[in-house]
Amino acid sequence: MADSGQGPSTGSGRATSAGPGQADGGAAPGALAGVRVLEFSQIVAGPVCGINLSDLGAEVIKVEPLEGEQTRRSGAVVPLNGKGFQALNRGKLSLALNAADERAREVVYRLMPSIDVVTINYRLGVAERLGIDYETLSAIRPDLIYWQNTGFGKDGPEAYRAGSDIVAQAYSGLIVADGKVDDDGAPVQVSLPIADQATGIAAAMAICAALFHRERTGEGQVIDTSLLRTGMFLLGGAVMREPVQDVAVRDSLVAEMDEVRSAGGSYDAILGVRQQLRRMRAAFRLFYGGYRTKDGALVLGALTKANREGMRRVLGVEEERSDEPDYDARAPESLAEADRWLELIRAKMLTRPTAEWVADFDAAGVPVTAVQLPEEMADDPQVLADGMMWELEHEITGPQRVPGPIFMMSKTPTAASRAAPALGSDNDALLTEAGFDAAEIASLRRDGAVL
């Protein structure tokens, strides 16, 4: 692994003094301390992978075009420093260069001996065109770990198509999970870029496994992910084929949807047929879902029989019988009964404020929460008490508080080490480390090879 002491050190953008949700300069190093990552990434999946590796202690160098990654501009109040970009790129260094320029590629090649991991989520074929593919870079660093992410995968008839989160949601079927449509009847995606985010987290896990393998064997390797593969994994049982249940439920449903499609039925009409699956879960919906209250809304997550019994006691509906051994969720009378109970529970919930319901459900051991707004969560008492927010100093915009690592570790602590970098803020240090002198750096900059 590369010596972390070889990399450039910058004082700006780092975490403030120790405390809850703050970095401790004397703390033990992270599990990936000494690992160096070169990140060719954009949008979400690649940056999510990088931020997790950084939180684990790796040094992550984000390679950006001279104009900066496009998400720097999205919703930006301060030019090139939008909150969306900052949220996904804290903890990294920024190297801004023109990857299509031969002289800029030489910068990459001269850095490669110190690089353990390369991450890239460009469209299939772009890495080869830019000379940053695995074969080229592993010739310089033979034990390189190389992660590449695509929209549809590296093989197959769709492999070279452009992909993005919403495209993967639609192709995989994720977009149908909620069955939502807009006023024009067009499909509405899951609001979070869930395929992107889950792919980035999975990639960080795979890279850690590959590093472990390299420690034991000395071998590097290529890791492949795709947004489609992630979507398929997330859908689980909806995609899975299993003959017994498929005969009872899936096959007839698919046949009916095919009939509607063949008859020229609309997207809405096809979704209407698929709603039968949700109707079969009507009783489940009583105990696992959201309700309006007198002054707001709450969500219940009663997944166990004990939880559901507690919920029935609080609501005074103990005669609801969906947990009885002979209950048939598909029977018309069961569906009708579940609808009746749903309306009754909805009416009851509206009679009292959220806080009272939450207190009673908590006392009964029922998983429950008031529905909260994300814009207010940075000051939530539980979030603060558990150190989920970290205080950082951005070199341009100043002090900020950000959600910290996705998990904590007792011996090799994770940390939000620094704010997102300004565009090209680490160019000089990285170029100098790669062996370029001041005159060469000035020439590269003058010729538009680097920022």
Backbone torsions as a table, in degrees:
resi	resn	phi	psi	omega
1	MET	NA	153.5	-179.6
2	ALA	-71.4	149.0	176.1
3	ASP	-77.6	120.3	-176.5
4	SER	-63.9	-20.4	178.5
5	GLY	-70.9	-13.2	-179.1
6	GLN	-76.5	-24.6	-172.9
7	GLY	-77.0	165.3	178.8
8	PRO	-69.0	148.2	179.2
9	SER	-119.4	129.0	178.3
10	THR	-123.9	140.1	179.9
11	GLY	-82.1	-26.4	-175.6
12	SER	-75.3	150.2	173.3
13	GLY	79.1	8.8	-177.2
14	ARG	-91.1	166.7	179.3
15	ALA	-67.9	154.4	-179.0
16	THR	-83.5	-171.7	-174.3
17	SER	-59.6	161.7	-170.1
18	ALA	-66.0	152.1	179.7
19	GLY	162.2	-179.0	178.1
20	PRO	-56.6	124.5	179.3
21	GLY	71.3	24.7	178.7
22	GLN	-131.1	154.6	-179.1
23	ALA	-79.4	142.9	176.6
24	ASP	-110.7	113.2	-176.8
25	GLY	-59.4	-22.6	-179.8
26	GLY	-97.7	4.9	-177.9
27	ALA	-70.5	160.4	177.2
28	ALA	-61.2	150.1	179.4
29	PRO	-67.6	155.8	177.5
30	GLY	-68.5	165.9	-176.5
31	ALA	-60.6	-28.5	-178.5
32	LEU	-103.8	17.8	176.6
33	ALA	-56.9	133.4	-177.3
34	GLY	94.8	-12.2	176.9
35	VAL	-88.0	134.1	-179.3
36	ARG	-117.1	131.3	-174.6
37	VAL	-120.3	133.7	172.7
38	LEU	-108.1	114.3	-171.4
39	GLU	-106.8	111.6	169.8
40	PHE	-100.1	97.4	-170.5
41	SER	-145.8	167.2	177.5
42	GLN	-158.0	162.5	175.8
43	ILE	63.0	-106.4	-168.8
44	VAL	-126.3	-56.4	-169.7
45	ALA	-55.8	-51.4	179.4
46	GLY	-62.5	-49.8	177.3
47	PRO	-59.1	-37.2	178.0
48	VAL	-63.5	-42.1	175.9
49	CYS	-58.6	-48.6	-176.9
50	GLY	-63.4	-40.1	-178.3
51	ILE	-66.3	-34.7	177.7
52	ASN	-70.1	-38.3	176.5
53	LEU	-65.6	-39.4	177.2
54	SER	-63.6	-43.4	179.1
55	ASP	-61.2	-26.6	177.9
56	LEU	-84.6	-0.6	174.7
57	GLY	109.6	-4.4	179.7
58	ALA	-72.5	152.0	171.0
59	GLU	-90.1	120.4	-175.3
60	VAL	-113.4	119.5	177.8
61	ILE	-102.2	113.2	-179.0
62	LYS	-90.2	119.3	178.3
63	VAL	-90.6	124.1	-177.5
64	GLU	-125.7	155.5	172.2
65	PRO	-67.8	165.8	-175.8
66	LEU	-58.2	-31.6	179.6
67	GLU	-86.0	-2.4	-179.7
68	GLY	88.5	155.4	175.2
69	GLU	-59.2	141.2	-172.3
70	GLN	-60.8	-28.5	-179.0
71	THR	-69.6	-12.4	173.2
72	ARG	-59.0	-29.2	-175.5
73	ARG	-90.7	-16.9	-173.6
74	SER	-67.6	115.4	178.5
75	GLY	63.5	22.1	-174.4
76	ALA	-76.4	130.6	169.8
77	VAL	-89.8	-46.2	171.3
78	VAL	-91.7	122.0	-175.6
79	PRO	-50.1	133.8	176.9
80	LEU	67.7	13.9	-178.3
81	ASN	-137.7	47.3	177.2
82	GLY	-61.0	150.4	-178.3
83	LYS	-62.0	-35.9	179.5
84	GLY	-60.7	-42.9	177.4
85	PHE	-65.2	-46.3	-177.0
86	GLN	-61.8	-38.5	-177.3
87	ALA	-63.7	-31.9	-176.2
88	LEU	-99.5	-0.4	-173.9
89	ASN	-133.2	17.7	174.0
90	ARG	-67.0	157.1	177.3
91	GLY	82.1	2.6	-174.2
92	LYS	-112.9	163.0	168.5
93	LEU	-98.4	155.1	179.4
94	SER	-116.4	124.7	174.6
95	LEU	-118.8	108.5	-177.3
96	ALA	-99.7	118.5	179.6
97	LEU	-151.4	164.1	178.4
98	ASN	-92.8	96.0	-173.1
99	ALA	-62.2	-18.6	178.5
100	ALA	-81.3	-10.2	-178.7
101	ASP	-88.3	131.5	-176.7
102	GLU	-60.3	-38.5	-178.9
103	ARG	-69.6	-34.3	177.3
104	ALA	-68.5	-37.3	177.4
105	ARG	-62.5	-30.7	177.8
106	GLU	-63.2	-32.2	175.4
107	VAL	-60.3	-46.1	179.2
108	VAL	-60.9	-46.7	-176.3
109	TYR	-64.0	-35.6	-179.1
110	ARG	-76.6	-20.3	174.3
111	LEU	-82.2	-24.3	-169.3
112	MET	-56.0	-35.8	179.4
113	PRO	-58.1	-23.6	-179.8
114	SER	-96.5	1.2	-174.3
115	ILE	-98.4	129.7	177.5
116	ASP	-92.4	-36.4	-172.5
117	VAL	-135.5	135.1	170.4
118	VAL	-115.5	132.3	176.6
119	THR	-120.3	138.7	-177.2
120	ILE	-150.1	132.1	175.7
121	ASN	-128.3	41.6	173.2
122	TYR	-81.3	164.0	176.7
123	ARG	-59.6	146.2	-178.4
124	LEU	-53.7	130.4	179.0
125	GLY	99.9	-21.3	-177.9
126	VAL	-68.7	-40.6	-179.2
127	ALA	-59.1	-42.3	178.6
128	GLU	-63.6	-41.9	-178.8
129	ARG	-64.3	-33.3	-178.4
130	LEU	-90.7	-3.7	179.6
131	GLY	73.7	28.1	178.1
132	ILE	-122.7	28.4	177.7
133	ASP	-78.2	169.4	-176.4
134	TYR	-60.6	-45.4	-176.9
135	GLU	-59.5	-42.6	-178.8
136	THR	-68.1	-48.4	-174.5
137	LEU	-75.5	-32.6	179.4
138	SER	-73.1	-17.8	173.7
139	ALA	-67.1	-26.5	177.7
140	ILE	-88.9	-40.8	-179.9
141	ARG	-125.0	90.3	-171.2
142	PRO	-59.8	-30.3	-179.2
143	ASP	-95.2	25.4	-177.9
144	LEU	-63.5	139.5	169.3
145	ILE	-102.4	126.5	-169.6
146	TYR	-128.8	114.0	177.0
147	TRP	-103.7	128.9	174.6
148	GLN	-126.9	135.6	178.8
149	ASN	-120.8	137.4	178.1
150	THR	-129.9	176.4	178.4
151	GLY	-75.1	-45.7	-170.7
152	PHE	-118.5	-4.5	-176.8
153	GLY	111.8	170.0	-175.3
154	LYS	-90.2	-11.6	179.6
155	ASP	-127.6	164.8	175.5
156	GLY	101.0	167.8	-174.0
157	PRO	-66.2	-20.3	-178.4
158	GLU	-100.5	0.0	-167.9
159	ALA	-56.0	-39.8	-173.8
160	TYR	-90.4	6.0	176.6
161	ARG	-75.8	148.9	174.2
162	ALA	-68.9	145.6	-179.9
163	GLY	-137.6	154.1	173.3
164	SER	-149.3	174.1	-174.0
165	ASP	-57.4	-47.6	-176.9
166	ILE	-66.3	-33.6	176.7
167	VAL	-66.4	-43.2	177.8
168	ALA	-65.4	-37.8	176.6
169	GLN	-59.7	-43.1	-178.0
170	ALA	-71.2	-45.9	-175.7
171	TYR	-65.7	-41.8	-176.2
172	SER	-76.9	-23.6	-175.1
173	GLY	104.7	-4.5	179.4
174	LEU	-57.5	-35.1	-175.8
175	ILE	-65.8	-19.4	179.9
176	VAL	-88.7	-9.8	-174.1
177	ALA	-54.1	-42.7	178.0
178	ASP	-93.2	-14.6	178.7
179	GLY	63.4	30.8	-177.2
180	LYS	-88.9	144.3	174.9
181	VAL	-132.4	156.2	177.4
182	ASP	-87.3	-171.3	-176.0
183	ASP	-62.6	-22.3	179.3
184	ASP	-95.0	2.7	-179.9
185	GLY	83.6	8.8	178.6
186	ALA	-82.6	152.2	-178.7
187	PRO	-64.8	145.2	177.4
188	VAL	-115.0	125.0	-176.3
189	GLN	-72.8	160.9	169.4
190	VAL	-58.0	134.2	-167.3
191	SER	-64.9	-32.7	175.8
192	LEU	-87.9	150.2	174.9
193	PRO	-75.7	69.8	-166.6
194	ILE	-66.9	-35.8	178.0
195	ALA	-66.3	-41.9	176.7
196	ASP	-61.5	-50.6	-174.3
197	GLN	-65.2	-45.9	179.7
198	ALA	-64.8	-35.5	177.3
199	THR	-63.6	-44.1	179.9
200	GLY	-61.8	-41.7	178.8
201	ILE	-67.3	-43.1	178.2
202	ALA	-61.6	-39.0	-179.8
203	ALA	-63.9	-41.3	177.8
204	ALA	-61.4	-39.9	177.4
205	MET	-63.3	-44.6	-179.4
206	ALA	-64.2	-39.0	179.2
207	ILE	-64.3	-40.9	177.0
208	CYS	-61.1	-42.0	178.1
209	ALA	-64.2	-39.8	179.7
210	ALA	-67.0	-37.3	176.4
211	LEU	-64.6	-39.4	177.1
212	PHE	-63.0	-43.4	177.4
213	HIS	-61.7	-40.5	-179.8
214	ARG	-66.5	-35.7	177.1
215	GLU	-60.1	-37.0	-177.0
216	ARG	-82.9	-32.1	-170.3
217	THR	-120.5	-18.2	-174.6
218	GLY	81.5	3.3	-176.5
219	GLU	-94.4	135.1	166.4
220	GLY	-88.0	-179.9	177.9
221	GLN	-168.5	171.1	177.1
222	VAL	-102.1	135.1	175.2
223	ILE	-113.1	127.0	179.2
224	ASP	-114.0	131.8	169.2
225	THR	-132.2	165.1	171.7
226	SER	-148.1	154.1	178.1
227	LEU	-63.9	-34.4	178.1
228	LEU	-65.8	-44.7	179.8
229	ARG	-59.5	-42.3	178.6
230	THR	-64.3	-43.4	178.0
231	GLY	-58.9	-42.2	178.3
232	MET	-62.7	-41.6	178.9
233	PHE	-63.2	-44.1	-177.5
234	LEU	-65.2	-30.5	-178.3
235	LEU	-76.9	-23.7	171.8
236	GLY	49.3	-112.6	-174.1
237	GLY	-63.7	-24.9	179.7
238	ALA	-67.1	-32.6	179.8
239	VAL	-89.7	-33.8	-175.9
240	MET	-53.7	142.7	174.3
241	ARG	-110.3	127.6	-178.9
242	GLU	-146.8	117.3	-163.7
243	PRO	-59.6	-38.2	-174.8
244	VAL	-67.4	-53.2	-179.0
245	GLN	-71.2	-34.2	180.0
246	ASP	-60.7	-40.9	179.1
247	VAL	-63.0	-38.7	-176.1
248	ALA	-76.7	-30.8	-171.4
249	VAL	-127.7	-59.6	-168.3
250	ARG	-66.1	-47.3	-169.8
251	ASP	-61.2	-44.9	-179.9
252	SER	-68.0	-34.9	178.9
253	LEU	-65.7	-46.3	179.1
254	VAL	-62.7	-39.6	178.7
255	ALA	-61.9	-41.5	179.8
256	GLU	-67.5	-39.0	177.0
257	MET	-65.6	-37.6	177.0
258	ASP	-62.6	-39.1	178.4
259	GLU	-62.5	-44.6	179.5
260	VAL	-63.1	-43.3	-179.6
261	ARG	-64.0	-43.5	-179.4
262	SER	-64.7	-30.3	179.9
263	ALA	-84.6	6.4	179.1
264	GLY	82.2	20.6	-179.0
265	GLY	-64.1	153.4	-178.2
266	SER	-76.9	167.7	174.9
267	TYR	-57.5	-42.2	177.5
268	ASP	-57.7	-42.7	-177.7
269	ALA	-65.4	-40.7	178.4
270	ILE	-64.2	-44.0	177.2
271	LEU	-61.2	-35.4	179.2
272	GLY	-60.0	-39.0	177.0
273	VAL	-66.5	-43.2	-177.9
274	ARG	-65.4	-22.5	178.9
275	GLN	-59.4	-16.8	177.1
276	GLN	-58.3	-32.7	177.4
277	LEU	-62.7	-40.9	179.1
278	ARG	-69.9	-34.5	178.1
279	ARG	-62.6	-35.2	178.4
280	MET	-64.6	-20.5	-179.7
281	ARG	-100.5	20.4	-175.1
282	ALA	-58.4	-44.1	-179.7
283	ALA	-65.8	-38.9	177.8
284	PHE	-60.0	-38.9	-179.0
285	ARG	-61.1	-26.4	179.2
286	LEU	-59.7	-36.9	-170.5
287	PHE	-107.1	-9.7	-176.3
288	TYR	-135.8	86.3	-177.8
289	GLY	172.4	-172.2	-174.6
290	GLY	-105.6	152.1	177.6
291	TYR	-138.9	145.4	169.8
292	ARG	-79.5	146.7	176.4
293	THR	-118.8	-173.9	-178.3
294	LYS	-61.8	-31.7	-175.3
295	ASP	-129.6	12.8	-178.7
296	GLY	175.9	-130.8	-178.5
297	ALA	-154.9	153.7	175.1
298	LEU	-139.7	164.9	177.8
299	VAL	-128.2	137.3	177.0
300	LEU	-111.9	142.8	179.8
301	GLY	-131.4	55.5	-176.1
302	ALA	-81.8	90.8	-175.4
303	LEU	-91.8	-22.8	-178.3
304	THR	-103.0	160.7	178.3
305	LYS	-60.2	-40.6	179.1
306	ALA	-62.3	-41.3	176.7
307	ASN	-60.6	-45.9	-177.6
308	ARG	-65.6	-37.0	177.5
309	GLU	-64.9	-39.0	175.9
310	GLY	-62.7	-41.2	178.6
311	MET	-64.4	-41.6	178.7
312	ARG	-60.9	-40.8	-179.5
313	ARG	-64.5	-44.7	-179.4
314	VAL	-61.5	-40.4	-176.6
315	LEU	-85.3	-12.9	-177.2
316	GLY	70.7	37.9	178.9
317	VAL	-125.8	43.6	-173.5
318	GLU	-64.3	-15.6	179.3
319	GLU	-82.6	-4.8	173.5
320	GLU	-62.5	129.4	-163.8
321	ARG	-117.4	22.6	-174.3
322	SER	-69.6	-11.9	176.2
323	ASP	-92.9	0.9	-180.0
324	GLU	-73.4	146.9	-173.1
325	PRO	-57.6	-31.5	-176.1
326	ASP	-93.6	10.6	-177.2
327	TYR	-71.2	129.0	179.0
328	ASP	-112.6	105.4	-175.3
329	ALA	-64.1	-20.3	-176.9
330	ARG	-89.5	-13.7	-176.2
331	ALA	-66.3	136.6	-179.8
332	PRO	-54.7	-39.2	-179.6
333	GLU	-67.6	-31.9	177.4
334	SER	-69.3	-40.6	177.9
335	LEU	-63.2	-42.6	179.2
336	ALA	-64.5	-40.9	179.2
337	GLU	-65.6	-40.7	178.3
338	ALA	-63.0	-39.0	177.0
339	ASP	-62.6	-39.5	-179.5
340	ARG	-64.9	-44.0	179.3
341	TRP	-65.6	-36.6	180.0
342	LEU	-61.3	-45.4	179.9
343	GLU	-65.2	-38.3	179.7
344	LEU	-65.2	-45.1	-179.6
345	ILE	-66.4	-40.4	176.6
346	ARG	-57.3	-43.6	-179.9
347	ALA	-64.9	-41.4	178.8
348	LYS	-62.9	-43.0	-177.3
349	MET	-60.1	-32.1	-178.1
350	LEU	-73.8	-7.3	-175.5
351	THR	-86.9	-13.2	-175.7
352	ARG	-136.4	155.5	178.0
353	PRO	-72.1	159.2	-176.1
354	THR	-54.9	-47.5	-174.6
355	ALA	-58.8	-37.8	179.5
356	GLU	-67.1	-44.6	178.2
357	TRP	-61.6	-45.0	-178.5
358	VAL	-60.4	-42.9	179.1
359	ALA	-60.7	-43.3	-178.3
360	ASP	-69.4	-42.3	179.0
361	PHE	-67.4	-39.3	175.8
362	ASP	-58.4	-45.7	-179.0
363	ALA	-61.9	-30.2	179.5
364	ALA	-88.1	2.4	178.8
365	GLY	75.9	22.4	-178.8
366	VAL	-94.1	125.8	176.5
367	PRO	-59.8	122.3	-174.9
368	VAL	-155.3	152.8	171.3
369	THR	-157.3	150.7	166.7
370	ALA	-68.4	149.7	176.2
371	VAL	-80.9	124.5	-175.8
372	GLN	-113.4	167.4	-177.0
373	LEU	-103.5	132.7	-175.7
374	PRO	-60.0	-32.1	-178.4
375	GLU	-66.3	-15.7	-178.9
376	GLU	-103.7	-4.8	-170.7
377	MET	-73.5	-19.7	179.8
378	ALA	-63.3	-21.7	-179.0
379	ASP	-110.6	12.6	179.5
380	ASP	-67.2	133.4	-177.0
381	PRO	-56.9	-40.0	179.7
382	GLN	-67.5	-42.9	178.3
383	VAL	-59.4	-44.1	-179.0
384	LEU	-69.1	-42.8	-177.2
385	ALA	-62.9	-32.7	-178.2
386	ASP	-93.8	8.6	174.9
387	GLY	66.6	34.8	-177.6
388	MET	-79.2	-22.1	178.9
389	MET	-100.6	138.6	-178.8
390	TRP	-117.4	142.3	179.5
391	GLU	-95.9	123.9	-179.6
392	LEU	-128.9	166.6	177.0
393	GLU	-123.0	115.5	178.2
394	HIS	-88.2	136.6	-173.7
395	GLU	-65.7	-17.1	178.9
396	ILE	-110.4	-48.7	-172.6
397	THR	-93.8	-9.0	175.1
398	GLY	90.5	-151.6	-174.1
399	PRO	-67.1	143.6	178.1
400	GLN	-149.4	159.0	175.4
401	ARG	-122.1	128.0	-173.4
402	VAL	-129.3	151.4	170.4
403	PRO	-61.8	132.8	-175.6
404	GLY	-87.3	-160.4	-177.1
405	PRO	-55.4	152.4	-176.6
406	ILE	-75.5	-17.4	174.0
407	PHE	-148.8	163.2	179.5
408	MET	-117.8	155.4	-180.0
409	MET	-135.7	142.4	-172.7
410	SER	-81.4	-35.7	-175.5
411	LYS	-98.3	-34.4	178.6
412	THR	-123.8	80.3	-168.6
413	PRO	-63.0	142.0	171.8
414	THR	-82.5	158.6	-177.5
415	ALA	-160.7	144.7	167.9
416	ALA	-86.2	100.5	-164.8
417	SER	-82.6	-30.0	-177.4
418	ARG	-162.9	160.0	178.0
419	ALA	-71.0	166.0	177.0
420	ALA	-58.5	144.5	-175.8
421	PRO	-78.6	151.3	167.6
422	ALA	-70.1	155.2	-176.6
423	LEU	-58.3	122.2	176.1
424	GLY	69.0	17.3	-174.3
425	SER	-64.9	-19.7	-176.9
426	ASP	-110.8	11.4	-177.9
427	ASN	-55.4	-53.0	-173.9
428	ASP	-61.5	-44.8	-178.5
429	ALA	-63.4	-42.9	-178.2
430	LEU	-70.4	-40.9	178.8
431	LEU	-65.7	-39.7	177.7
432	THR	-63.8	-43.3	178.0
433	GLU	-60.6	-35.6	-179.5
434	ALA	-75.1	-3.8	174.3
435	GLY	103.0	7.6	178.4
436	PHE	-85.2	133.7	177.2
437	ASP	-88.0	176.2	-173.9
438	ALA	-59.0	-40.3	-179.3
439	ALA	-66.6	-40.3	179.3
440	GLU	-66.6	-39.8	179.0
441	ILE	-63.4	-43.0	178.7
442	ALA	-62.1	-38.8	179.2
443	SER	-66.9	-44.7	177.8
444	LEU	-59.3	-41.4	-179.1
445	ARG	-68.0	-43.0	-178.9
446	ARG	-63.6	-35.4	-178.2
447	ASP	-86.3	0.5	177.2
448	GLY	78.5	18.2	177.7
449	ALA	-80.8	-33.5	178.0
450	VAL	-135.6	165.0	178.6
451	LEU	-80.0	NA	NA
